[in-house]
Every structure is written in C-alpha cells, then in structure tokens.
Amino acid sequence: MSETGGEEWLTTEEFAKRLRIDPATARNWRRSGYGPLAVPFGGIQRYRVSAVIAFEQEQETAAAAEHARRASGPGPAKTFKQRIGAGDPPVAKAS
C-alpha cells in the first residue's frame, strides 16, 4: 500500500487481494468502467482506499436490497401476456 497526498492507495494486485478476486478480473472491471476509479501514477493503476471502501459498501447495500426483495416472496402471479410483455392483439378494421 502506498500513500500519496495523505491518502492510501492500492495497486491493482492489492485491490484484487482485498476483494479476493483475480487481478485479471480487477483489470477487466476497470476496462469496462465497473468498480472504483483507478488513477494512473507513473503507468501503475492505483485505487484510492476510500473509493474502494465506498464500492464495497455499495455492493453490500445492493446485496442487502436483493436479499430483502427475495425474502419478501414472489409478487402477484403474472398472466402469460404480462410475462412475455404482449398486449392485446390488434383488432382488424372492417372495410
């Protein structure tokens, strides 16, 4: 872990180790715009620890919301048309 301007920063490998993911996954996330912002310092991508913590908290909040949604049980049953997104068929005009 390095320190720049009083804030701690993590390398891609340190970030990946913290989340227990493969460094390649962290690089893929970065390229796709997912996860905390990475900032290049001398060609080495680094993640601000506070941004990593915020990302972790966002993931935890999203997981808790999904857990609550699933725990509340299924909603009202949908009709076949609702499930496939179809409305009533068009009515033919008489000439």
C-alpha positions, 0 to 999 in steps of 0.5 A: 500500500502506498500513500500519496497526498495523505491518502492510501492507495492500492495497486491493482494486485492489492485491490484484487487481494482485498476483494479476493478476486483475480487481478485479471478480473480487477483489470477487466472491471476497470476496462469496462468502467465497473468498480472504483476509479483507478488513477494512473501514477507513473503507468501503475493503476492505483485505487484510492482506499476510500473509493474502494471502501465506498464500492464495497459498501455499495455492493453490500447495500445492493446485496442487502436490497436483493436479499430483502426483495427475495425474502419478501416472496414472489409478487402477484402471479403474472398472466402469460401476456404480462410475462412475455410483455404482449398486449392485446392483439390488434383488432382488424378494421372492417372495410 
